[in-house]
Amino acid sequence: MNEQNVNFEAAWAVSQAPATGRRAQAHRLANAMRRVIDHLVQVAAPEQDLAAAADALERYAKRLAKYPISRAYEGFAESANAGDPHAFFDHSPMIGIANPLAPPIRLAVLGDKVEGRVTFGVAYEGPPGHVHGGFLAAAFDEVLGMAQSLTGNPGMTGTLTIRYRRPTPLLTELVFEAYVDRVEGRKIFTHGTLSANGQLTAEADGLFIAVGQERFAAMAAMVNERASQKPHKK
């Protein structure tokens, strides 16, 4: 690895520190939102309770809207190219603890492999009682992305091939495993598996193209510039 490469294992270790202050409250709020989403898609609540919940959420959305928009990037939302050791654990749509869209997947670096554990709730249902294949593809992209980051020269997804072996159950702890198969120049080849109750349910191969951290920094700078020019709604 050259000096410009990312020490991803060290960054990941830092990210494991317990959240405090604003981050801790953002995590708490996102978790509460996940519970609301989970209840909404499966609970037959009466009309008046749904109306009361909608009123409360609309009031809170209006309250949040009064604050300035901040898209300043400490890092990036994908584990494939995260810069700040907290950024991807907070904002990713798959593993972001502060993102209510995320299940979230819990990642761990185990030697030269990455392990991801997650339980998908009913909001992620495709076939009855099972996870929608599109969410599994996104999850593989994230876990394989973290694996390729361990090379220290992370890139972006070039191709992602999923083989669904059997339906993957909801409300069951799933285990992803991923590793780098080989590196050929800028091409990083990865492989991953997904298991439920010890049974293989899907496999994936991902090809990532290393583009350099400066490319991601430029992309983030463009978003920051657009956000600074956008008029704030009152």
C-alpha positions in Angstrom: 0.0 0.0 0.0 1.2 3.5 -0.7 0.9 6.5 1.6 -2.3 7.6 -0.1 -4.0 4.3 0.6 -6.6 4.2 3.4 -5.8 2.2 6.6 -9.4 0.9 6.7 -8.9 -1.6 9.5 -7.7 1.2 11.8 -10.6 3.4 10.8 -13.1 0.6 11.4 -11.6 0.0 14.9 -12.1 3.7 15.8 -15.7 3.5 14.6 -16.5 0.9 17.3 -16.2 3.5 20.1 -19.6 4.0 21.8 -21.6 7.0 20.5 -22.0 10.0 22.7 -23.7 13.4 22.6 -25.5 14.2 19.3 -24.5 11.0 17.6 -26.0 8.9 20.4 -29.3 10.8 20.1 -29.3 10.4 16.3 -28.9 6.7 16.8 -31.7 6.6 19.3 -34.1 8.6 17.0 -33.3 6.4 14.0 -34.0 3.2 16.0 -37.4 4.6 17.1 -38.2 5.4 13.5 -37.4 1.8 12.5 -39.9 0.6 15.1 -42.5 3.0 13.7 -41.9 1.6 10.2 -42.0 -2.0 11.4 -45.3 -1.4 13.1 -46.8 0.6 10.3 -46.4 -2.2 7.7 -47.9 -4.9 9.9 -50.1 -3.6 12.7 -53.8 -3.0 12.0 -54.1 0.2 14.1 -57.4 2.0 14.2 -57.9 5.2 12.1 -57.7 7.6 15.0 -54.3 6.2 16.2 -52.9 6.4 12.7 -54.1 10.0 12.5 -52.6 10.8 15.8 -49.3 9.3 14.8 -49.3 11.1 11.4 -50.0 14.4 13.2 -47.1 13.8 15.5 -44.7 12.9 12.7 -45.8 15.9 10.6 -45.1 18.2 13.6 -41.7 16.7 14.0 -40.9 16.9 10.3 -41.8 20.6 10.4 -39.6 21.1 13.5 -36.6 19.5 11.8 -37.2 21.6 8.6 -36.3 24.8 10.5 -32.7 23.8 11.0 -30.0 24.5 8.3 -29.3 21.8 5.8 -25.9 20.3 6.5 -24.3 18.0 3.9 -20.7 18.6 5.0 -19.0 15.3 4.5 -16.7 14.0 7.3 -16.6 10.9 5.1 -18.9 9.0 2.8 -22.0 6.9 3.3 -20.7 3.7 1.7 -18.3 1.4 3.5 -16.6 0.9 0.1 -15.1 4.4 0.3 -15.8 5.9 3.7 -13.4 8.5 4.9 -14.4 9.3 8.4 -14.5 6.3 10.7 -18.0 7.2 11.9 -19.6 8.3 8.6 -20.6 5.1 7.1 -21.8 3.6 10.4 -24.1 6.6 10.7 -25.4 7.4 7.3 -25.3 4.3 5.0 -28.8 3.1 3.9 -27.6 -0.4 4.7 -25.4 -0.1 7.8 -26.0 3.4 9.0 -27.1 3.4 12.7 -28.5 6.9 12.3 -30.3 6.1 9.1 -33.8 4.7 9.7 -33.8 3.1 6.2 -31.0 0.8 7.3 -31.8 -2.6 8.9 -28.9 -2.0 10.0 -26.2 -4.6 9.1 -23.6 -5.0 11.8 -20.1 -5.4 10.3 -16.9 -6.9 11.7 -13.5 -7.3 10.3 -12.2 -10.8 11.0 -8.7 -11.1 9.7 -8.8 -10.8 5.9 -12.6 -11.3 5.8 -15.6 -9.2 6.6 -18.7 -10.5 8.5 -22.0 -8.9 8.5 -25.0 -9.8 10.7 -28.5 -8.5 10.2 -32.1 -9.3 10.8 -34.5 -7.9 8.2 -38.0 -7.0 9.5 -41.3 -7.2 7.6 -40.7 -3.8 6.0 -38.1 -5.6 3.7 -40.5 -8.4 2.6 -40.6 -9.7 -0.9 -41.9 -13.2 -1.2 -44.2 -13.9 1.7 -42.1 -14.3 4.9 -38.8 -13.7 3.0 -36.5 -10.8 2.2 -36.9 -9.0 -1.1 -34.0 -9.9 -3.4 -33.3 -6.2 -4.1 -32.4 -5.6 -0.5 -30.1 -8.6 -0.4 -28.3 -7.3 -3.5 -27.8 -3.9 -1.8 -26.6 -5.6 1.3 -24.1 -7.7 -0.7 -22.9 -4.5 -2.4 -22.2 -3.0 1.1 -20.5 -6.0 2.6 -18.4 -6.7 -0.4 -17.6 -3.0 -0.5 -16.2 -3.1 3.0 -14.1 -6.2 2.1 -12.5 -4.5 -0.9 -11.8 -1.4 1.2 -9.4 -3.6 3.2 -7.0 -3.4 0.2 -6.4 0.2 1.2 -7.2 1.5 -2.3 -11.0 1.5 -2.3 -13.1 2.0 -5.4 -16.6 1.9 -6.8 -18.8 -1.1 -7.9 -18.2 -2.1 -11.5 -20.4 -5.2 -11.6 -22.4 -7.2 -9.0 -23.6 -10.7 -9.7 -26.0 -12.4 -7.3 -27.0 -16.0 -7.2 -30.1 -16.7 -5.1 -29.9 -20.3 -3.9 -33.1 -20.4 -1.8 -35.5 -17.9 -0.2 -33.9 -15.9 2.6 -36.2 -15.6 5.7 -37.3 -12.5 7.5 -37.0 -12.1 11.3 -34.0 -14.4 11.3 -30.3 -13.4 12.0 -28.5 -13.6 8.6 -24.7 -13.9 8.3 -22.8 -12.4 5.4 -19.2 -13.3 4.8 -17.0 -11.5 2.2 -13.4 -11.4 1.1 -11.1 -10.2 -1.7 -10.5 -13.0 -4.2 -7.8 -11.2 -6.1 -6.5 -7.8 -7.3 -5.6 -7.1 -11.0 -4.4 -3.5 -11.3 -7.3 -1.2 -10.5 -9.7 -4.2 -10.5 -10.6 -5.7 -7.1 -12.5 -9.0 -7.3 -14.6 -10.0 -4.3 -16.8 -12.9 -3.2 -19.4 -13.2 -0.6 -22.0 -15.6 0.9 -25.2 -15.3 2.8 -26.5 -17.9 5.3 -29.6 -18.3 7.4 -29.6 -20.9 10.2 -26.4 -22.4 8.7 -27.9 -22.8 5.2 -26.5 -21.0 2.2 -29.2 -18.7 0.7 -27.3 -16.6 -1.7 -23.8 -15.9 -3.1 -22.3 -12.8 -4.8 -19.3 -11.7 -6.9 -18.4 -8.1 -7.0 -15.9 -6.3 -9.2 -14.8 -2.9 -7.8 -12.7 -0.4 -9.7 -10.2 1.6 -7.6 -10.5 5.3 -8.3 -8.6 6.9 -5.5 -9.7 8.8 -2.4 -9.3 12.1 -4.2 -12.2 11.2 -6.6 -14.6 10.6 -3.7 -13.4 13.9 -2.1 -14.2 15.7 -5.3 -17.7 14.2 -5.4 -18.3 15.2 -1.8 -17.1 18.7 -2.6 -19.7 19.0 -5.4 -22.5 18.0 -3.0 -21.4 20.4 -0.3 -21.3 23.2 -2.9 -24.8 22.5 -4.1 -26.1 22.4 -0.5 -24.5 25.7 0.3 -26.2 27.3 -2.7 -29.7 25.9 -1.9 -32.0 28.4 -0.3 -33.2 27.3 3.2 -37.0 26.8 3.5 -38.6 28.6 6.4 
